[in-house]
């Protein structure tokens, strides 16, 4: 890929996109803080604020990583790899545009909030441990096998899938279920492309992959 094109798609556009997401989540977080300071802090508002803070931390981490990250030693910028990465990154945002039929059952909503929070914490843990090696499209910048990467080979995707389940549960029996299925399929496909790059760049990856599950601890 030409240097200028790589700069645009590998740094400039991600910085712009994640900078925008930091701004949005920051604005929502401030709105939640104002509600709390005004005494409007019930269970739903508390969980909303917690999840906005977690989202803000996640996107801030990713933004900073794109500022400081090193050059890749291996990459796959094929159409399939990029399409899977873009679907896995963006498809959940379509939920805001689709009819939902959201339940008002308090137990379902509480489970939704807990899954969303747990998933975001897991994703943040994965990003923080991966640090400057992080990338949206398949690229190799170093082999990490400790921390959350000692539990599963793709802890960020594991966390994002948990968070996605939290988002979908209140409107599970709707078109949102199809979006969730497409999201999970894209994440699974991303692991295939990424592991191909990592195996080629780091001979030790094969032994690591035999030792650690791909996406779900002790299961898959």
C-alpha angles and dihedrals in degrees: 000000000000115000094243093049091046090052092050097047098028099047118357099053095041090049091051093046096046092041088056091049090050089053093049095047091044090054092048091047092052089050090053091048091052090052090050092049089050090058095253094126112134127148095277094047092047093052091044090054093046092051093047090052091049092049090049091052092048096051092042090054091050092047092052091046091057089053096054107023122127129239118281121253092200136015147172113209096166119141093254093050094048093044092052091048093049093047092048091049102041112022095088090061088069088071089080090061098047131081109256116183089213118201122234094207106134094213092053092047091048090051089048092053093047094049092047092051094044092049093049092049090052092048092048090049090052095047093045091052094045092046115161091007091071121115137165095217121046108285132144120224101152141332116262118187103157135081111016088354088066088061100046133354093237108035094159092058090044089056093044091052091051089049091047090053088053090052094048103042096081090055099026097136096060141071086290088080090064090052090051091050091050091048093052091046090052092049092050091049090049090058090057094053094043095048090050089057093044093049090052094047100040121036090197091065093081093061091044091052091052090052102043130051118245105233115340119051113249091353116061 
